Amino acid sequence: MPSDRGELSSDEVLRSDIPWETYMTTKLITGTGLQLLRRYDKKPEAYKAQLLDDDGPSYVRVFVSILRDIFKEETVEYVLALIDEMLSAANSKRARLFHHKSLSNDDVYEPFLRLLWKGNWFIQEKSCKIISMIVGERPTAHETVTSNGASNSNKEITTTDEVFKGLIEWLSTQLKKPSHPSRSVPTAISALSTLLKESSARSLFVQEDGVKLLIPLITPVSNQQSIQLLYETCFCVWVLSYYEPAIEYLATSRSLPRLIEVVKGSTKEKVVRVVVLTLRNLLNKGTFGAQMIDLELPQVVQNLKGHAWSDEDLIEALNQLEQGLKDNIKKQSSFEKYKQEVLLGHLDWSPMHKDPIFWRENITSFEEHDFQVLRVLITILDTSNDPRTLAVACYDLSQFVQCHPAGRVIVNDLKAKERVMKLMNHENAEVTKNALLCIQRLFLGAKYASFLQG
């Protein structure tokens, strides 16, 4: 056996012989418990499966009581290996045995939650895996009310919320300060990829500042083991992309360029799929759309569409992402670009200023953030010394008056008229011409001003 017990495998642990009779002599297990253990331990898998089918909750009770009452390392390892073997053999359906109504007064979570922090790596890893499976197979709220029986007990039983809190805290710690040099991070990410489907786990993970711990793991890889870790990491980010508080963290991190680098360099379909689905979710959140265009994602999507993918969800998501990026380019080339120009305070006669379609399609965008762009435009009239900027600002104000149903009222309310009138005496002819147009539209209304201008 390895000198470091944390490096043990389950097979190595299960070769041990545990002196169950000694534990009964010292009253750490009951006579019934001893009978069950003798019947189960060291038996063929099919025979053990039949015992669990016949009386599964009784075996669960014995295993949990040993982990609660006995602290000898080899025994704890052995029972964890037995439970892990039991749960793994039946694709986790056996985890439901821990929620059987006959165990309603037993705290089935507490030993595993405690062992996350107490034992060697083998004990920590198995406890994490087992408690994740058990909590994932808990009954629905309705079933819990009718069968958990907690009200009949004076004991305090660990709640699901406490399980999530303890698990998320331990998993975050493993990502920050791994207990094991090579297995902590894959174990933590694998557990998170299941746990983060739960809303309470997502909330706790964000509170633990966990989102930023995922970002360094989003990086192109080639070997199979690393591909699985990358996939599960990206899966976590995809699940978090449905959760607004997590999106705020993703927006302030380097997540987007990393995701795009991964999708550019990966040929593994499941990795590409989960990243594309994430990008699709983020596309219309905050400034992600503009960032994606700056990072040349439209070209990446074009390249990805050239592959012969078999996953229909991926093909559909690529089409949706492509269309969404096109819409964003159109939007960015219009109002977002216009807004940036105004906020920078340097205006020029770029095509959008005199494009009637731009004004018609984007006029309601001027209302955002209490007419922020319009207010800055009016401020420019006072603060800019550049004739071209002043001329364009006057023209744009006249366009707003013309195109917005309440344009004249809004511009007057914002005290723009006096500022424009001052510019009618400006030394630059381009400024005076556009200041006059603006005043005409303010005084006469759009139709008559256009007639005079013509």
Salt bridges, closest charged atoms under 4 A:
GLU7 OE2 - HIS180 NE2 2.67
GLU7 OE1 - ARG183 NH1 3.56
ASP17 OD1 - LYS42 NZ 3.88
GLU21 OE2 - ARG38 NE 3.11
ASP53 OD1 - ARG94 NH1 2.78
ASP69 OD1 - ARG68 NE 3.26
GLU73 OE1 - ARG5 NE 3.77
GLU74 OE1 - LYS72 NZ 3.70
GLU77 OE1 - ARG5 NH2 2.52
ASP84 OD2 - LYS126 NZ 2.82
ASP84 OD1 - LYS129 NZ 2.88
GLU85 OE1 - LYS48 NZ 2.81
ASP106 OD1 - ARG61 NH2 3.55
GLU110 OE2 - ARG114 NE 3.00
GLU125 OE1 - ARG183 NH2 2.88
GLU137 OE1 - ARG96 NE 2.70
GLU198 OE1 - ARG138 NH2 2.76
ASP209 OD2 - LYS212 NZ 3.10
GLU244 OE2 - LYS285 NZ 2.73
GLU261 OE2 - LYS264 NZ 3.22
ASP311 OD2 - ARG273 NE 3.01
ASP313 OD2 - ARG273 NH2 3.09
GLU322 OE1 - LYS305 NZ 2.61
GLU341 OE2 - HIS353 NE2 2.94
ASP348 OD1 - ARG388 NH1 3.09
GLU367 OE2 - HIS404 NE2 2.71
ASP370 OD2 - ARG375 NH2 3.12
ASP382 OD2 - ARG419 NE 3.34
ASP396 OD2 - HIS353 ND1 2.85
GLU430 OE1 - ARG388 NE 3.26
